[in-house]
Amino acid sequence: MPDYFAPHIFTDQGWRSSIKVSVTDAGIVNALEPSVAAECEHAFAGALVPGMVNLHSHAFQRSLVGETGFKASGSDSFWSWREAMYRRVAELNPDKIEALTAYCYMELLQGGYTSVAEFHYLHHQLNGANYQNRAETSERIFSAANSSGINLTLLPVLYTWAGFGEQQLSERQLPFQHNLDSYLELLSAVESLAATSNQYSWGVAPHSLRAVSEAQLRALLECLQQQGFSGPVHLHIAEQIREVEECREFYGAEPVAWLLDNFPVDNNWCLVHATHVNTNELKQMRKHAVVAGLCPTTEADLGDGVFPTAAWQQLGGAWGVGSDSNICVTQAEELRWLEYTQRLQNQQRNVLANSGEQLGASLYQQALKGGLQALARTPVGGIAVGQSADFLLLDLHHPLLLGKPQQQWLDCWVFAGSTQMLSQVWVAGKCVVNGGRHINLTAITAAWRKIWQ
Ligand SMILES: [Zn+2]
């Protein structure tokens, strides 16, 4: 059980100095106490910050970078972007899915994320047929997590319909298709896979109210309840005005309102892209103690809209960030965009800081707490006993940090930091990125290159 001396450490109580961090063989922090370097086996050179949770990712979409910037005619939107995404799906197979995912996870680690929730919907062959192993692509996501070293929460997606009212899937959507029975079979395979490492966990993801019917969602939740399931439940909820309108037309209510009025939603639920909500829906979300899953760079990239984060925060709502389409893989940039969109909307500064707190630290703690809640882990806003030893090391010799007081370090990281500011990234007590270089860089990059040759 190694001991590490940390000259500076960011805890849920804020910054502390000269701390001994003890980590178990399983990679869990089991003691934090005042100490001196001479009493510890190892010493961290820099400031120890908790690794960030990424609560929403579609890893393969990282490969679309640069491909969706051509404007053909008329106006581009989420729906035209989705066509490009479907074209990529049509080119994939399990080997490619694994290679793309491992590369994306490596980049997420370099960008300061140490846990990722993968909203995984590429289940089948292109014609919708099962792979011989029904959990083939899920296994590949676990493999990618293993070669990158990131903590993975796999959220297999239930996707049955193309739109409200049980519309048939198009041909391009067949690789996503599950009915409830086949989905439950997949879940049991995923449960076994997740049990193979303490860096893995799993949950469920009914894709959206357009892709899952009311009867299915009810039946799924009943099955899970009977099985004593207490993991995370994630869904896309109100990303586009068009889906809000279609929901109103079909169910007579907005998606968030309808979901919360009709289902036993609690603090294990993460509503991803609750972008288009009204004030009453926000209050309902707060009452149900859900996490708002915010993906500001993807929501900007897709022209989705802006979630009213300032109003949500005033209600005391929990939130976390996701890299979603992975157009951006650096957590600091995700937090930066979240704050900046609120500033532009509210014409104020330091919108998401809690009163009396420094903005960078406040954003960081909130995103971490919300992210951990969304993964059904104990919500803690800093490095703490009982948590996985997932750390980033801020390089205090970086020119932008020189001469800055401790309380401003996270502001430097969030608002001006690039990955060069991170000298190391640790997951479950192991160093996986050192000096910006991932431990498996060569093999992971070689697998990515092979796809494009
Ligand atoms: Zn998504």
Boltz pocket constraint, residues with backbone or C-beta under 6 A from the ligand:
constraints:
  - pocket:
      binder: B
      contacts: [[A, 56], [A, 58], [A, 119], [A, 236], [A, 272], [A, 324]]
      max_distance: 6.0
